[in-house]
Amino acid sequence: MPEVLTAPLVVEFPFTRSLGPVQSAFLTGLRERTVLGVRASDGRVVVPPTEYDPVTAAEIRELVEVGTAGTITTWAWNPAPRRGQPLTTPFAWVLVRLDGADTALLHALDAPGPDAVRTGMRVRIRWAAERTGAITDIACFEPGEEIREGDAPDEPNSAEPAAHSGEFPAPVTGITTPARLDYTYAPGRAQSRHLQALAERRITGERCPSCRKVYVPPRGACPTCGVATDTQVEVGPRGTVTTFCIVNITARHTANPDIDVPYVYAHIALDGADLALHGRIGGIPYDQVRMGLRVEPVWTEGGRFPDHYRPSGEPDADYDSYKELL
């Protein structure tokens, strides 16, 4: 039985979003060491603020300044912080209801251990040394009531931005949010066999014993019949472009960082397969790629899988030959 493969994978997508007037005021306030909430239609003060009432969905705009100290309503200990989390040493995730607020804010509490944390505990904000107008301007919470000596705000604690050189700092109108997921992927026996065949420059699928369809890449079971697939079938290597898209956004490709935009990603029905797989099309201008184009895989030296597919030089396939694989 072939070895079951595993590999570390990262899904990362930093995205930029604009802010409405409420979120803009909240983040601008954090930059000035001020925490703002918003008053809902029932009189509650919501922190972090929302632009629409959580009960009635009505638009709400009345900003309310709340305290920088508060009470822990619940917590969970984090013994092994991960990359990008607020602290690098073990800490507690806490929900803190700031003084003057009626809802709780999620953040980190710097504490020596879980025995030092309790529900009802009083905590205060520890501000980041450099603040840019983001939730990370709150470095974390720490035990205590009052602002520490020497930690007084360097600007007036007001909902209005503080003046610098006779001018108001520009409000925060947009943020870039880094979204990242690190995980270990285990493809299972069926896909492990497929990947090991690719390393030998062969493309294999598996046949359903019931409906006789050949799935590439194999999934270990037929998605139509729900029965296990274990019969190996070699397909391709040539195939037909069934549909495609033109990519105009630059992305970081670990396998090939030199891909220029625009480029084409396509669904390719390999000869002998009953499921189209996807792959990048190269060796042809992006605006000449078309449905029915016959293609073949291109392996780079030492590559464990095809780097891309290129035109094979054959006549285009007839639509009726691949219309069921769109």
N, C-alpha and C positions, 0 to 999 in steps of 0.2 A: 504494500500500500504506500503511495507517495506521501512524502512529508507534507503536513498541513502548514502552509506558510502564514507568517504574520509580518506586518510592517507598520512602523509609526507613520501616521498621517496628520496633516495640519490643514484645516479649512480656515482660511483667513480672508475677511472682506471688510476692510475699513470703509465706512461710508460717511458722507457729509450730508447734514440735514440743516435746514433753516429753522429758526425759532420764531414762534409767535410772541405776542407782547408779554404774556405771563411768564413763559419759560425764559425769555430774554431778560426780564426783570429779576427772576430768581437767580440766574447764573451771574448776571452783572452784580447782584447783591453779594453773592458768595465772594466774588473778587474783592469786594470792599468789606469783608468780614461781617456781613449782614445776612440774616436768614429771613426770607419773605415767604409767607403763605398766601392763600387766597380764601376769601370768605364765601362759603357755599350758600345756597338759598335758604337752608335751615339754620344758618348762623354759625355752623362749624367752621373752624379754620383748618384748611387742608394743606399739609406739608409732607412731601414736595407738592407744589401747587399744580393744579390741572386747569385747563382752559375751559372745561365743560363740567357742570355739576355731576358728581358721580351718582346721584339719585335721580335727578330730573332731566339730565343731559342739557340743561340750559347753559348758555354761555355765561361765564363768570369772569369778572375783571378786578374786583376790589382787593387790592393787595394789603396784607397785614404783616407787620414786622413781629417776629417771635423771638424768644430768647435763644441764647447759644448754649444753655445747659438744659438738661431734661432728665427723664426717668426711663429706665429700661422696662419695656413691657414684655419682652421675651428675648431669648438668645439661644445660640448654638455654638459650641466650641469647634474651632477649626485647627486641628493639631498639625496639619501639613499644608501650609500655604502654597498655592500654585503661582505660576508665572502671571504677572500682571495684577495680582491681588494687592490690596492696600498696604499690607505689611508683609515682611519677609520672615518674621518670627511667628510662632503660634499665637492666634488671637481669637476673639469671639465675634461672630456675626451678631449684631444686636439690632432690635427695633427700638428706637428712642422717640418718645413723645416729648418734643421740646416744649419748654414753658410757653404757654399761650397758644399751643397747637392742640388739635383734637384728633390728629392722626399721627402715625409713627413713621419715622425716616429710617431706612435700612442703611447701616454702615458698619465699620469695623471698630472694635474696642480693644485698645492696647492694655492687656492685663497679664500678670505673671503666670496665671494658670486658671483652669476652670473653677477652682475653689474660691477665686477672688471675684467671681461674677455671680450676680443674683438678680432675679426679677425685682423691680422696685428700686434698684440701685440708682443713685444720682451720678450723672456723668456730664462732661462738658466737651465742647468741640476743641480739638487741637488743629489749628489752622496750618496749612502748608506755608512754607517760607516764601515760595513764589506762587502767586495765584494768577490764573489766566482766564477765569470765568468758566469753570467746569466743576462737576461734583467732586473732583479730586482736590479742589481748593480746601475741602475738609479732609485733612490728612487722615484723621481717625477721631474717635472719641477716647477720652481717658477719664478715670474716676475723679470726681470732685465737683464742687459747686461754683467756685469763683474763678475768674480769670487769674492765671498765675502772675506773680509779680514780674514785670518786664515783658509781659505778653499783651499789653494793652494795644488796642487797635492803633495803627499808625495813621488812620484817617477817621473822621467822625463816623460814629455808628448810626447811619441814617439811611433811609430808603433812597435818598438822592445820592448820585455818585459824588465822590469827593473831588474837589478842584485840584488840578495840578498845573502849575505855571499859568494860572489864569484861565484854563480851559477844562471842560468836563471830559473825562475819558470816554471814548466811544463805547456805547453799549454792546454787549455780546449779542450778535444776531445769527450766529451759526456755530455749529460744532462738528468735529470729526470724531466719529465713534469707532474705535478699533474692535471688531468682532473676530474672535479667534477661538477655534476648537482644536485641541490636541487630543488624539486618541490612537489606540492601537487597533488596526483592522486585521481581522482573521477571515480570509475569504472562504474557508471551508474546503472540504475535500474536492468537490466538483471544480470550483474555480482554481484551486491549487493545481489540479491536473492540467487545466487550461493554460495557466501561467507557465508551468514547467514546459509545456509543449511550445509555447511562444518562444521561450529561451532557446529552443532547438529550431526555431524558425518554421514551426508547423502551427497551423490553426485548427483546433479541435473543438467540437461541440459534443452534446449528448442527445441521444434519441429517446423520445418518449415511447415506452413499449405499447401504449394504448393508441394514441393518435398518430404516432410515427413522425411527429415533427422533430426537427433538429434545432436545438437552441444553442446559440453562440452569443456571448459567452454562456456556458451552462450554469444553471442555478441549483442543480441537485434534485429538482422536482419539476414536473411539467406544470406551468401556471394554469393551464386549461383543464387538465385531467386530475391534477393533484396527486399523481403517483411519482415514485422515485425514478430518476433517470440514471442509468449507469453504463449504457452502451456508448463507447467512444466512437465518434465519427469525425474523420478529417475532412475539412471543407476548404473552399477557396483554392489558392490564396486570392484569386481575383474576385471582384464583385461589382455591384452596380450602385451608383448613388441614387437613393430613392427620394431624399429631400435634404435640404441643407439650409444653413444660415450664414450670413456674413458678419464676422465679429469686428467691431470697430473700437473696442475698449481694450487698452493695454492691460495685460495681466501678467503676473510673475509665474513663469512656467519653470519648475525645478528641473524637468528633464531637458528642456530646450529654452534657455532664457533669451535667445536671439530671434524669436518669432516677431516679425513686424506686422502691425495692423495696416490695412484690413487683411484678414485671412478667413478661410472657410472651414467650418465644422459641418460634417455631413453624417447622415445615416447611410450605412453601406450594407447592402444585402450580399453577403458572400455566397458564391456559388455553392449550392448544396445546403444552405442554411435556411431556416424558416423564421428567423428573427434578425432584424437589422441591428448592427452594432454601430457605434459612432467613432469617428476618427477625423483627423485634420487632413485636408486636401492640399497638396503642394505640387510643384512642377507645372503649374498652369496659372495664368492670371485669375484673380478671384472673380472677375466679372465674366469669365468664360466657363465657370463651373455650371453644370446644368443637371437636371434630373435625367436619369438614364445613362450618364457618363460611366464608362467602364474604367475601373481603376485596379491598381495592384499595390501591395504593401511595400514600403521601403524601410529596411532595417539599417540603422547606423552601426558602425563597427563596435562590437561589444554590447550592443543594445539587447535588452531582454524582451522587447516588444517592438512592434512597428512604430517608427517615428512619425510617419505620415503615409498617406496613399497618394499615388500619382496616376495620371492617365495611362492606360495600358496600350493605347493605340488601336484598340478594337472599335468597331462601329458601335454607336449608342444602342443600348438595349431597348426593345419595344416596351411601351408602357404596360401592356397587358402582362408582361413577364414579371413585373415587380409591384403592380398596383395593390396587391394584398399585403405588401410589406411596408407600406407608407407609415 
